[in-house]
Amino acid sequence: MSGGHHVQSRVLCTLEQIEQTAQAWSELETACGDPLSYFQSYDWCRNWVARFCKDGGRTPYVVTVWQGEALVALWPRMIVENLGLKLLETLGVPHTQYCGLLIRPAMRNDPEVAQCLNAAMQSSGCDVLLSRAVLSGSALDLVVGEGQEQAANVASMLDLSRFSSVQDYTDQLGKRQKRNRNRRRNHLARLGELHFEVLWPADEQFAPLVEQCVAMKRRWLKETGKFSTGFSMGGVEAFLQSLDGDASKPDGACLSVLRGGGRVLAMELGFIQRGHYYAYLGGFDWNLRDLSPGKVQMEYTVAWLIEHHIQRYDLLINPAEYKASWTNTEIPIAQHVEALSWRGRFYATVWLRNFRPMLKRVHARLPATFERIRAWLQPAACLLLYV
C-alpha cells in the first residue's frame, strides 16, 4: 500500500466503538508485525478500557486512520484530567510500559498519515500530549520526535537469538554467575523437589495464581517501603486475568510458576508477541526472600523461552542492578512532551522539566527519622510525582 492516497481519521471514545473495530485492529497488528507493540494490541487496550475507564476519570481517545475501508494506523491514547490539566496520555498508563503506534509499514513515511494523527492530537481539547516511554527508532518516535524530549531511560533485554540451546546459554555464563545460580537452586531445592511450568489463561489455575502473584508483588512493595501507582489501583487482578493467551503459538499472556515443597515459591506473568517476551510482573514468597526464589524462577523461564524459540526476554524500562546481570542489550527510551495550550507549556517547562525532578530528589533523600511520616505520605506524594 503506497502513500499519496486520501486518508481520514476517526477517534474511538467508547468501549463499544473499540469493540466494533476489533477485526480491523487485529488485522492491523498482523500487518505491522511489530514484536514491541503488545501494549497497543486490541486485547490489552480493549480489556484495559473495560476495567479502568468506567468511573469517568479516564476517557479513551484512540486515533484511527483509514484509507477507504482499510485501517492503516492506530494510536491508542486517553484523556486524563488531573490538577486542572487535561493530559493526552498513552492508553493504559500506568500499566502500559511502552508508548507505541500501529501503522502499516508502507505508510510509515506517508505525510498524510502523520498529518491526520497530529491533527487529532491538536483537536483533542487537551493541554499536553505526554508519551512517557517511546522506544528509539519506533514508528511513534518518528511521529512525535519533533516534540520536547525529556527523561532518558532504557529498556533492558536479553537477546536469546544468540543462543542455539539452553546448554549454549549456560555455557556462555561467567563462572561466578554459574556458581551463584547453582547455589541458589540447590538451597531452594532443600524445601523439596523444584517443579516449573508455564500456564495459560485457559488453565483453571491461571486466574487464582495471577491473583496470588499480584498479592506477592504488593507484599514486596509493602515490605520494601515502595509504592506503585499501578498496583494501588483496584481491579488490577481482574484486568490481568482477562488477557488472552495461546499455548499453541505461543502468544499472549502466560504465567511461569516455580513450586517446591508443595507450595508456590515464585511466579512471573509475561506476554509473548512475535517471538518477544515481556517479563511484566514477578512475585515470590517473601518469607523465602533470602533464598532468592525469584531469580531461580527467572532462570527456568529463560530456559523455557529458549526451548520455545523466543527471541528476546524483555525486563522492560528503568535500569536496575539485577537487570544488568540478566540482560545483554538495551533500547533507548525517551519521554516526549508536546504542549497543546498555555497550561501545557507551563506543565512541560516549569513542572516536568524543573519542579517535578526537584521534588523527586527531595522525596528520595528524606532522612530516616522521617521514615514513618514518609510511609504515611508516600501514596499521595508518589501520585503527585507521577503526574
N, C-alpha and C positions, 0 to 999 in steps of 0.2 A: 504494500500500500504506500503510495507516494504522497508527498505534500503538495500544496498548491490547490487543493480542492476545498470547497466550502465546509467548514465545521461549525458546530454550535454547541453551547454549554447548557447544562441543566443542573440545578443544585437539588440534592436529595436532603430533605429536612425532617423526615419522619421514618419510623421503622417500617411502615407499610411501603413507602417509596423505595426504601433499600431492598426490601424483600421482593418487590416487583422487578428489581434489576438483577436478581440473583444469577440467572443464567448468563446474561451478558457480562457480569462481573467475573464469574468463574472462567468464562471463555477468554477474557482479557488477561487474567492471571496466567493461563496456559500460553497465550501468545507472547506474553512478556518473558516467561521462562527465567525470571529473576529469583535466585535462591535466597536473596536477602530481603524479600518483600513479604514475609509471613505476616507481619503486623499490619499490612494493607490488604490481607486476604478477606474474602467475604465471610468466612467462618469466624475469624477473630472480630472483625468490625461489627457484623450483624449481632453476634452474641453479646458484645460489649454494650452496644446501644440498648439492646433489650434489657440488660441488667442495670445499667447505670445512668440512663437518660430518662428515667421515669419522673424524677422529682422536679424537673424544670430548671435545675441549676446548670445543666449542660444540654445544648441543642445540636444535633448532628448538622453538619454543613459539608456534605460530600459533593465535591465538584466533579461532574462527569462531562466529558467532551465526546461528541458524536459526529460521525461522518455518515450521513444518511441514517441507516438503522444499525450501523456498527459502532460499538463503544471503542474509542481509540485511546482514551486517557481517563484516569480516575484519581482524585486526590482526596483522601479521607481527612476531613477537618471537623472541628466542632467549635461552637461559640460558648465560652465560659465567662460569666460575669463575676468579677471579684474586685472588691475595694473600689467600686465606682468605675472600673475599667471593663471593657468588653474585649476579651482576648480571643483571637482566632487560633486555637491550639490544634495540635495533632490529635485526631480522634483516638481515644483510648488512653491518653495520658492520665494518670501516671503509670499505668500498667504497660502501655506500649513502649517499647525500648527504642526502636529506630523509626525516625520520620521518613516516609517514602512516598513515591508516586508511581502508579502503574501507568505505563504508556507503551503502545506498540513500538517495537524497535525502529520501524521505518518512519515513525512520526517524532522521534526524539528531538530532531533539529528543525521541526516544522514551526515557523514563526506564528502561524495562525493558532496552533495549539497552545503555545506559550501565551499568546495574547488572550485567549479565552480563559486560561487559568488565572492569569493576573487580573483580568477584568472582574472575575468572580470574587477575587480577594478584595479588590477595591470597593466593590458594591455590597460587601457583607455587612456594613454598618459597624464594623469593629474598630477599635483603636490601634491595635497592633497585631501583626502576623508573627507568631512565635513558633519556630521549629527547633526543638531543644536538642535533637540528636540526628544530624544529617550526615550520612556516610559520604566520605570523599569520593568523587567520581560517579556518584549515583545520578539517576535521572533528575531527582529533586535538586541535587547540588547544582545541576546546570540551570534549573529554573530559578532558584532563589539565590544563586551565587552573587547576584548584584546587590543584595541587601547587606545590612550590617552584620558582620561575623564576630562572634564572641565565644568565650569559654571553650577553648580547645580541649578535646578528650580523645580517647582511643577505644576501639573495640578489640578485645584480646581473644585470639583464636588459636586453635591447634589444627594445623593443616595435616589432615590424615592421609591425603593423597601421596605423601612422601613415603608411606609405609606399605609394603607389599603384603604384610601379615601382622598379626598380633606379636608374633615372635620377633619380627623385624623391628617393630616399635619398641619392644622391651630391650632388644639388643642395643638400640641406639641411646638408651638412657645412660646417664652417668653412673659411676659406681656408687656414689652417695645416694642418688635417687633410688637405685635398685635396693640398696641396703635399707633405706628408710621405709620403702614400700613393703618389703618383705617383713620387716619388723612390725609394722602396723598391722599387716594382715595376720601374722602369727599371733600377736597379742589379742586381737579381736576374736580369733578362732577359738581361744580358750573358753569363750562363752558357749561354744557349741559349733557344730559344722556350719560354715557360711553357705548361704544359698542366695543366688542372684537371679532375678528375672525382670523382663520388661513387659509391662501390662498396657493394654489399650482400652479405650473408652467402652468397648463392647463387653469387657470383662466385668463381672459383678463386683470384683474387689476394687475396681478403679476409683469409683466415686468416694467410698469411705476412706480409701488410702490417700486420695488427694486432700480430703478434709484433714486427715491426720498430718499430712505434710505441711499444710498451711499452719496448723497448730504448732508444729515443731519450729517453724520459722518464727512465729510470734513469740514462742518461748525464748528463742535465741535473741530476738530483739529486746525482750524484756530483761533478760539476764545480762546483756552487754550494754544496757542503757542506751540503745539506739532507737530511732523512730523511723518508720516508713509510712509515707503518705498513702501509698497504695494498699498496704496491708492493714491500715487503720480503717479502711472503708468496708462497710458491711456488704456481704454478698460476693466477696472475692471467691470463696469456695465454690459457690453455685456457678459462677461465671466460668471458672477453670474446669469444672466438671462438665459443662455444656459443650466444650470444644470437641471437635470431631478428630478421629484418627483411624488409620487403616493399616493394619499389620502386614497386609499382603504386598504393599508397595515398596517399603514402608513410608508413611506420610502422616503428618498431623501430630496431634498430641499423643504422648506416650509417657509412661512412668517407670523409672528404674527403681527397683526395690531390692534392698540388701537385708537379709534376715540372718539371724544367728541365735542359737539358744531358745528357739521358739518365739522370738519377738522381732519386730521391725527395728533395725539398727539405723538405717539411713535411707533416704529417698531423694529422687530428683525428677521433677516434672520438666519435660523438654518438648520441643516441637521440631519436626523434620519437614523440610521443604526442599525438594530437588537436590538431595544429597547434602544439605546443610542442616546441622543440628544446633538448635538454640537451647543452651542449658539455662532454663528460665527460673526455676525455683528449687532450691535444695533445703532439706531439713534432716536433722538427725536427733537421736536420743540424747538430750542434754546431759543426762546422768552418766553417759559414757564418753563425754567430750575429751577426756584425757587419752582415750584410745583412738581418736580421730576416725570415727566410723564414716564421716562424710567423704574423707579423702580415699578411703578404701572403696566406697561405692563409686566414686569418680573413676577409679582405676578399672573397675568392672565395666562401667558404662563405656569408657573409651574402647575397651577391647570389643564390646558388643558392636559398637559403631564401625570399627574396622572390619569385623566379620561380615557386616551387612553393607559394606562398600559406601559408607557415608564419607563425604569428602572433608567436612570441617566440623570441629567441636567448638562452638562459639560460647565463650564465657561473658559476652556482652560488654557493656560500657563500664567505665570507671576502673582505672588500673588498681591492682592490689598485689601484694607480695605473693600470695598463694597463686594468683593467676599467672604471674611471671614464670613460676616453676612448672606450670601445666601447658603453656602455650608457646608457639614458635613464630607467630606472625601477628601483626596489628593493622587495623584500618583506621586512619584518622577520622575523627568525628568533630563536627563544629555545630555550634548553636547559631541559627540565623534569625535575625530580628528585623522586621520592616515596619516602621511607623506608618499608620494609616490616618492619623489625626494628630492634633497638637498634644492631646493626652498621651497618645502613643509615643510621640517624640520625647516627652518628659520621662515616661516609663523606660524607654530604651536608653536614653542618655544619662539621666540622673539616677534612676533606681537600679536598673540592671548593670550598668557599667561601673557605678561608683558606690552608691549607698548599700545595695544588697551584698556585694563582696565584703565590704567593711563589717557589716553585721554578722556575716558568716564567720569571719575571722574572730570577732569578739565572742561569738557563741561557742566556738571551738576551744577558746582559751579560758573559759570561766574557771576560776580556782576551785580546787577540790572542796574547800569549805562551803561552797555554794552548791554542792552536788545535789542535795535534796531539793533545793529550790529549782535547780535546773531540771531535775526529773519531773517536777510538777508542772513547770512552764514549757517543757520541751515540745509537746504536741503543738501548742499554739505557735511557738517560735519556729518550728520546722515548717508548718503550713505557711507562715509568713515568708520564710526564706525560699519556699518553693515557688511562690507567685512570680 
